[in-house]
Amino acid sequence: MSAESIATLDRVCVHHRQRRLSRALGTAYHFDIFDQYDRVFAHVDSRPELARWRPVLFHRMVDDLWAVFAGRDRLPRGSRAEFLRRARDHYRAHRTPGHPVPARSWLRHQVLRLGLYRTYRVVELARRLGQRATGPVVRLAGALRAAALRLHYRVQLCLPLREDRAVFAAYGGRGHGCNPGALEEAFRTFAPHLRTAWIARPEHHHTIPTATLRLRPGTAAYWTALARSKYLVNNTDFDSRLVKRPGQVLVQTQHGTPLKHMGLDLQERPAAAGDLDFDEMLSGVDQWDYLLSPNRHTTLTWERVFPGGYTVLPYGCPRNDVFQRATSQDVRRLRESLGIPERSVAILYAPTHRDYRRTQRATLDLDRLLRRLGPRFVVLARAHHRHGGPLASPATGRVIEVSDHPSVESLCLASDALVTDYSSLMFDYANLDRPIVIHAEDQEAYEAARGTYFDLRSFPPGAVARSEDELTDIFATGHWHGSRSTQLRSAFRERFCPYDDGRASERVVRHVVLGETELPPVIPLAERHPVPSAAAALDRFPLATVPLPATATPVTEPH
């Protein structure tokens, strides 16, 4: 509380090891908590400048006292009533009037404030009796259902495979989209004899085409599809309980070109890996028959971080086919559906997930950015699917919140430029040959937590901004679509977009399903003509029509 600054180290300095048997903690030393809090409150009371910390300290004390009092085997036998009496005295002595009690902790405050030991015992006894009465019933019902589903799955595994069935999923139960979504459409187009099904949670069923069977995870129909469908397609792993049968074909599409560390490389990045089970991950890899790759960099990375006996298909990203097939009428229709004003410049802002942050707040003040750029710019704000909420809250004026839009490819087509940080969306967007601006103000922190496969600042797809002021300057001066940005994007496309010519899905279906060896040749980059953005089609890119902010400094484009 007295510190004027806080410094952190990016390595573990102290290990706190607690005995596995909690009864070993049942000693009288827990009563020392009262003396320690008296010392801290005395320190605060002697320094008026720390008075604002008193309510915070009080609530922390209540939480700590409750943790000791309510924790099993934390206190010596027969001492709980005495501990509660002392806790009541401390509550009354250190309470700061005028500060409300949070609703979630109301009960503990009342027990400690009034010393309601007998009341607490009655409530706790009633709670335990309720758990003992309802818990077994709920557990029994759950166990019976799980056993029935396991039996159903084992029976289905004994039945013949359905050669005309294919089941698809993406992002662990989300809606129709990404590479599996593009392949599902291609299956129906180029292999119409197959019947397709899509696994998704009920809230995403509206995104699934009417010609496709809808499956809910964990149902009998779900396990039937996994057991008897010949083709299994996903951009993550299927259920770990999946038993891959002889004759089944599993196509792993992944979801983009890797910039950040993936797979086994996350063993050295615990903040990013979280609770990832690497043994389970490798078991899933062992089930793959085919793995899609959009470029040589991705192929080499996948083979190293996902070692297995699968076959790599360097055919491109199926989800990017739409970029080569879309028309100007499609772009116009998408912009109208999103509410983008006519003749405006639409910036798609799509930051990635930060593993080192507890909350995924936006790194840009979008309203401030647009005020400085002028009325001709709008922003489509797209949060990462792990963000857990909208990116722009509330979305006002020229900030259009599109985090819940089912198709990021449609958002790319509707936009005139992309602003991102370390998202793999940049590799897909480069297929449109539209301006990309990198906003990387926290690159050192991101690389420390997650790690990247190359330095984005030394090989970017366009102009690079290290702050909001630099980002404003890049758009205000026209650098975002200038000649240098075009050169950088061209080199980026040569490296990362060699196969995305609009026929990736077709090549996959012809090879995997139809067994063809003569596949459509890849159209060279120079001969591809992706649909232009709305602003480019109108030739509306100003070179320098927005005055530079007073706080902005000229930015040198990256080399």
Secondary structure, DSSP 8 states (H G I E B T S, - for coil): ---S-----SS--------SSGGGG-SGGGGHHHHHHHHHHHHHHT-GGGGGGHHHHHHHHHHHHHHHHHSTT-S-TT-HHHHHHHHHHHHHHH--TT----GGGHHHHHHHHHT-HHHHHHHHHHHHHHHHHHHHHHHHHHHHHHHHHHHHHHHHHHS--EEEEEEEE-TTT--S-HHHHHHHHHHHHH-TTSEEEEE--GGGGGGS-TTSEEE-TTSHHHHHHHHHEEEEEESS---TT----TT-EEEE--SS---B--GGGGGG-HHHHTT--HHHHHHHHTT-SEEE-SSHHHHHHHHHHS-SS-EEE-S--GGGHHHHH--HHHHHHHHHHHT--TT-EEEEE-----TT-SS---SS-HHHHHHHH-TTEEEEE---TTS-S-SSSS--TTEEE-TT-S-HHHHHHH-SEEEESS-THHHHHGGGT--EEEE-TTHHHHHHHT-BSS-TTTS-SS-EESSHHHHHHHHHTTGGGSHHHHHHHHHHHHHH-SS-SS-HHHHHHHHHTS--SS------GGG------HHHHTT---SS-S---TT--------
